[in-house]
Every structure is written in structure tokens, then in C-alpha cells.
């Protein structure tokens, strides 16, 4: 909330330290001469495993990227002064947007009883309606948190984690129905009483949201952020507190409960994630499945092996193996798989069925045949009985790479697709949240004639700058930083000048969104995180998980086993 923020004391001199950035080959040569350090080589399709991150380190002091017990991001232990310590690490002149972005990010900080607890969604003084943009959203704060962690300022992240954990314990009701105990809030607001000089919290668990849908992704982002905090600071004590351990278990209890499901994926309603309006993503959306997979892996690394923890760890391992197999087998689409689906037989009834979901080939949309390149692939938007949503969704595919839900080969294919279909998926402003847009009769039926999700706008094919940080992380992990650099340059050409909009409209993303808020915090933070990750790839360890860390569940003897 802007009124209660006291940011005057936040404006002090920036601390600077030397650092080199990733650049093109000739930049590396110049940088090596300046700093007298060995030249760094990046192979185009080399995955950022533990070895390659060590090779990219300019300090020679990196630890394995997925060693939960030991890794501290270079951000740990830095000054908590108010400017990016990364600015002077680059031997070349930093882009003027960086300083402006940090100023804008700090203006968005929310304080609760004198302590920073998050950042509001947007500070758009030109907008007449505030709506809920003056609240701290769990998903929106994640890129802000990453920026602060990378800059050596973990306190605001720790405060946020603890405050949302406290809100999780609140009783949650919508009308006469009580929500699950583990549900995390979509957002919260700090109400300042200037007369009584008190601060109070007001949380939204979906009862105020459009459509009244609980945020399924909030709990997953909370677990992912808790791990990022631990990786950045090396502080295991927060995650190991009884309160955090209980919070993790409560979230997992909602997801791992047994029911009528025949698939390991999570069944969800429309509007339960970043796409928080009706967009035809009900069922098993890729964004939720990828976040679910990543949250399970993060939780597995942080749960203590006590009596309660061991039980959940076993359940997680079982689910991870089933979920990974299901997603890689049935959600993956490339040229060969598309051709196979095109030739599917239908109405197969037996365990030997090839078309297991009875997808009707005539339901394949025409656009996909021209869109699918011979080199490349991606995870489709949704798979359920007789339904396959062929749309591209950026967040789910980027998280699939970072969580290693995608195999190394699939990760490379996703990057290939982005390069091959740059105009469609990136255009002039990164990055399309979904592709293609729903139009005409299909739009009216699927969205319910939503006036905000018109074609090539908002969630319906709009371009969202916040996705830049996830794209950058995926590019670095797959050894393709040139893709991220190209996207960042596009953003730098307009984002600051346009006032940091929430999203852009149009097929190419040329127009500021018709209802886009200016000074959208996660647009600002997403840009900063992208820049800092390119400057120091070791930051990737906070948000990336390596493939070989997934273990198979233990094989137990049945009760009838006799020696």
C-alpha cells in the first residue's frame, strides 16, 4: 500500500563491486584483457549442469547448483544498501534502465510494522481505479524476491515468507464453504491506521477474486521461493523451523490426497494461476503441472527426515516419477508426435490402446500444422479425455525446463521452437503468455465474451515483460544466453520509455495493453532479474533444478512376502 510506505530512508548510495557479464565472443575477449581472467566459452546446446556453471564462474568460487546443503548465491552476505551491487561489476557502461528500475522497485515496497514484507502489484498514479493492484500478490512478488536475493537483500524475502505462512493458518471461507487448511493467499494488503498508529493485514484467498477461484499456484510459488531463499543465503534454519515444515506439509496434503484421479496431474478450475480469468485452461493446465513438479522437488530437498517428513518424502518420490512420465509422454508435442496424433485411430478399448485419451484427429486446429517446425517442440497446454489444448503457454514451458520436468533433449527443443518461431512467440516485446489468440466464435464460447481477454490482448495472446526473467533462466540453463540477450534488448528499446506496462497487445506486441497498468512491479523486477542472471549465471542455482536429482521411490515388500 503506497500511503504507508516510507521509502525516503531507502535512498542511499549504491555499493559497487567488480563483476563481468556474459556477452558475445568479442566482448569476452575485451573483458578478459581488462580483467586478466581466462576466456569463457559457452556451447550452444550445453545444459547448465554443475560442471558448466563452475566453468562460467568468474570468481572460481561456485558450488554445485543443486547442492541444497551448501550453495550460497553470490548475493549472500552483500550489503543491504539500496542499489544494485551488480552495476559496477560490469566493466562496460550499464544500461540507464537498471538504475531507474531499482528506484521504481523500491518505491513499491510495502512495510508492516516497520519491516518490509513485499512489493505491491503496481504504482500507477494515472489510473483512476486501484482495484487490487495495491496488494502484495504471492506470484507477483517472486521476481521481486529474486531481485532482492541476487542483490544481497534477503530480509524482505524472509519477512514475506513468514508473513504469508502466518496467513496460511487463517480460517478461509467463501460463503458457507471452508477452504483447505494448506491454501496460501493469492494476495494480502497492509492497512495503516494513522490515528491509532497500527498496521493490520487483510488477506484474499480467492473470495474477492474474479470468479472466486482459490490460487492453486500460490502454495507452489511459496515453496519454490523458500528454496530460493535457502540457496541464496545458505540459511537452513528458516526452512527447518517447525512452522515452515508444517506449512510445506499442509500444501502437499492438498496436492497429494487420494481421490478419483486416474492421472498424477492436478485437476484445476479456470483462473487458478497467472491466467486468473476464464481462458479454457480448466482441467490439467501445463502451468500448474510444471509448478507442481517443481514444488515437489523443492519440498523434497527441504523436508526434514523425521517421522512426518519421511512419509511425505516417500509420497513425493512416488508422485514425481508418475508425474514426470505422464507429462513427458502425453503433454509433449513435436513434429513426429503431431504426425502420430494426426494418424490416430479412435475408440480404442484395451490396455494396448495407442490413442489413450481418445483425441479425435479432426479436432487438431489448422494453425498447428504451419506453426510446428521440423526442429523444436513444447509441452501443450492441457491433456484430458478427448481434449488436447495445442496452445503454447510460456510460463509452463519455462518452468518445465528449470525444474527438469523437460528432459535435456526436450529443453533444447523448446529453445529451438522459440528461435524458429521468434516472430510469433516474442515479436517486438517478449514474451507471449499464450499462442495463438482465441478469436471469433471460439473466443466468445471459451472466454464467455470476456472484454479484457480479446484477441491478442492480456491473457489471450498478450505479451508480458515479466516472463523475461523465466525465459532468461531457461536460456542460461540450456546454454543459449544469446536468445535471452536478444529478448532483453527488445525490452530495453521500449519498456522504460513506455512506463513499465503490465502487458502489451497485438500479434507482435507493438501496443501498450489497452487496460495495462503502468509501473507494474513484476515487469520491473523481471527485467532486473534477467540482467543480473546474465551478469552472473551462478544466480541460476536459486531457481533451477538438475535432472539427475530425482530419485525413484523405494521398493517395499508386500505383506504376503515370505523369505
NULUM-583714 format. One record per residue (C-alpha): x, y, z; residue in one letter. Coordinates in steps of 0.1 Angstrom, whole numbers, plus 5000, padded with zeros to 4 digits. Layout:
<sites>
XYZA;...
</sites>
This chain:
<sites>
500050005000X;501650334989X;500350555016X;502150365044X;505450335027X;508350535040X;510950505013X;512950825019X;515350635042X;515850375015X;517650614991X;521350594998X;524550544978X;524850224958X;527549984967X;529649864937X;531849564932X;533649434901X;531949174880X;532049064844X;528948994823X;528148744796X;528548894762X;529248794726X;532648634718X;534348964710X;533149104743X;534648814761X;538048884746X;537849254756X;536749164791X;539448904795X;542149164786X;540649414810X;540349184840X;543148944831X;540948644836X;540548344814X;538148354784X;534748184790X;533347964763X;529647874761X;528547584739X;525247644722X;523447334735X;525247274767X;523047234797X;524047434827X;524847144850X;527247174879X;530247154857X;529247424832X;528247664860X;531747624875X;533247704841X;531248024838X;532148144873X;534348454871X;535248414908X;536148044906X;534248004939X;531047844928X;529447544945X;527247284927X;524047444915X;521747184932X;523647124965X;520947234989X;523147195019X;525947415007X;525147654979X;525148024986X;524348264958X;526948544953X;524248774966X;524548635001X;526448845025X;526349165004X;525449505017X;521749575021X;522249925007X;519750034982X;521350004949X;522249714927X;525749594936X;525849434901X;526049774883X;529749834886X;530549464882X;530149514845X;533249664830X;531049844805X;528550114810X;525349974824X;522050044807X;520450354823X;517250154827X;518849954855X;519150244880X;515650364871X;514250004876X;515849984911X;514350314921X;510950204908X;511149864926X;512050034959X;509050264956X;506849964955X;508049814989X;505349765015X;506049795052X;504349615081X;505149755115X;508349905102X;509549595084X;509549535045X;507149245037X;506749264999X;506049484969X;502649594957X;501549494922X;501749834906X;502150204914X;500150364886X;499150714898X;497550784865X;494950504870X;491650604885X;490750264898X;493250104922X;491349774924X;493649514940X;496949654924X;497849804958X;498149454973X;501149214976X;500548914954X;502348594961X;503148514924X;503848884916X;506448914944X;508548614932X;510648814906X;510949104932X;512248854957X;514748714932X;516049064925X;516549134962X;518148804968X;520548854939X;521349194953X;522149064987X;519049185005X;517348875019X;515449035048X;512449145028X;512148785013X;512348625047X;509748865061X;507448785032X;507848415036X;506948435073X;504048675069X;502348455042X;503048155063X;501148325092X;498248405068X;498048035058X;496947945093X;493848175090X;490448025086X;489448055050X;485748075039X;483848155008X;480248195015X;479447885037X;482347675025X;485647635043X;488847605022X;491647365029X;494047445057X;497047455034X;495747715010X;498048015006X;496648355000X;496548504965X;497448844980X;497449055011X;497149415019X;498649625048X;496149865062X;497750155081X;495750345107X;497450685111X;495350775141X;495950465162X;499350415145X;498750045139X;499149815109X;496749525101X;496749265074X;493949175051X;494348855030X;492548734999X;492248354994X;490048384964X;486948514980X;487548854964X;489048734931X;487248744898X;485348414896X;486048334933X;488848084925X;491447994950X;495048044938X;496447694933X;499847834923X;500448044954X;501447744976X;503847624949X;505547964944X;505947984982X;507847654984X;509947744954X;510748084969X;511647935002X;514147714985X;515548014965X;516048204998X;517847905013X;520047864982X;520948234981X;521748285018X;522847935028X;520547985058X;518947645065X;517347755098X;514247915083X;513247615062X;513947385091X;511647575116X;508647375127X;506347645113X;507847615078X;508047245079X;504347235088X;503547495061X;505147275034X;503346965046X;499947145046X;500447255010X;501546905000X;498546755018X;496246944994X;498046814964X;498946454973X;495546354987X;493946044972X;490646074953X;489145974920X;492046084899X;493445844873X;496346074864X;499146214885X;498446564873X;496346814893X;492746884883X;492147264884X;489547524876X;489947814852X;491548124867X;493647954894X;497048084884X;498648364865X;495948334839X;493248434865X;490348474842X;488348234821X;490648114792X;489747754787X;492647624808X;490447424832X;491447064836X;495246994837X;496947324827X;500647304819X;501447594842X;500147424873X;501647084864X;505147234859X;504947444891X;503547134909X;506546924897X;509047194908X;507447254942X;507546874949X;511246864941X;511947174962X;509947034991X;511846704988X;515046894993X;513847095023X;511746845043X;513346715074X;513546325075X;511646295108X;508546075112X;506146315094X;508746425069X;509746075058X;506145985050X;505746295027X;509146235011X;508045885000X;504846014987X;506646294968X;509046044952X;506245824940X;504346124926X;507346274909X;508145964890X;504445924879X;504046294870X;507346314851X;506446014830X;502946134823X;504046484813X;506946374791X;504846114774X;501446284769X;501946654770X;505046674748X;504446774711X;506946794683X;506746734646X;506846354649X;504246344677X;501946574658X;502146354628X;501346054650X;498346224665X;497146324630X;497145954621X;495545834654X;492745574654X;489845654677X;487545454700X;490345214711X;489345004740X;492144794756X;495344834776X;497244834742X;495545154730X;497845404714X;495445694715X;494945664752X;493045984756X;490845934726X;491946254709X;490046304677X;492446394649X;489746624633X;490046834665X;493646934657X;493547314649X;494747414614X;497247664628X;499447404644X;500447234612X;502147554599X;503347664634X;505247334642X;508747344628X;510647034619X;513147124646X;511647204680X;508847114704X;506947214735X;504547094762X;500947154751X;498547354773X;496347074785X;495646704781X;492546524794X;489946274780X;489146364744X;490846704748X;494246834738X;494847204740X;497647274715X;498247634726X;501747734737X;501947874772X;505348034781X;505348014818X;504647634819X;507347554794X;510047774810X;509347614844X;509447274828X;513047354817X;514047494851X;512547214871X;513946944847X;510446824841X;511646864805X;514446624795X;517646784782X;516546694747X;513146854753X;514647164768X;516847214737X;513747154715X;511747424734X;514647674728X;514747564692X;511047644689X;511447984703X;514248064678X;512247914649X;509048104658X;510548424672X;508148654655X;505148464668X;506348394704X;508548704711X;507748964684X;508849314693X;508249274731X;508948954750X;507048734758X;503748584746X;501948444776X;499948214752X;499848154715X;497748184694X;494948404704X;491348284706X;489248474681X;485648494668X;483148234679X;485848034697X;486748344718X;483048404728X;482548044738X;485847984756X;486148314774X;482548394778X;482948714757X;485548844782X;486149214772X;489649214788X;490848894770X;490049004735X;492348864707X;496048934712X;495449114745X;496049034781X;496048654787X;494748594752X;497948624733X;499248934751X;502948994756X;504149004792X;507549154800X;507648974834X;508148644816X;511548774805X;513248654837X;511948304833X;513048304796X;516448424806X;516848154833X;515747884808X;518248024782X;521148014806X;520347664817X;520247534782X;523447724772X;521647964749X;522248314765X;522248474731X;518448424730X;517948594763X;520248884753X;518248944722X;515048944741X;516449184767X;517549424740X;513949434727X;512649504761X;515249784767X;514149954735X;510650044749X;509949914784X;511350204803X;510150464778X;506550324780X;506450344818X;506949964826X;503549844814X;501949524827X;501449384792X;501449464755X;498749394728X;498849294692X;500348994673X;503849134677X;503349304710X;503649654695X;500949834715X;500749904752X;497949694766X;494549874765X;494049814802X;497649774812X;498849934844X;502050144843X;504850084867X;503949724871X;506249594897X;506949244882X;507649394848X;510349604866X;511649314887X;511649074858X;513949294838X;516349334867X;516548964874X;517248894837X;520049144837X;521649014869X;521448654858X;523248724825X;525948914845X;526348634870X;524948294858X;525548134893X;522348304903X;520548044882X;521047794911X;518347974930X;515647874905X;517047574887X;517047204895X;519146944878X;517746634862X;519746364880X;518446464914X;515046294910X;515145954928X;512945654923X;510645564952X;511745284975X;510544934966X;508844774995X;508044415001X;504344335003X;502744195034X;502543855017X;506243835011X;507943535027X;511643485028X;
</sites>
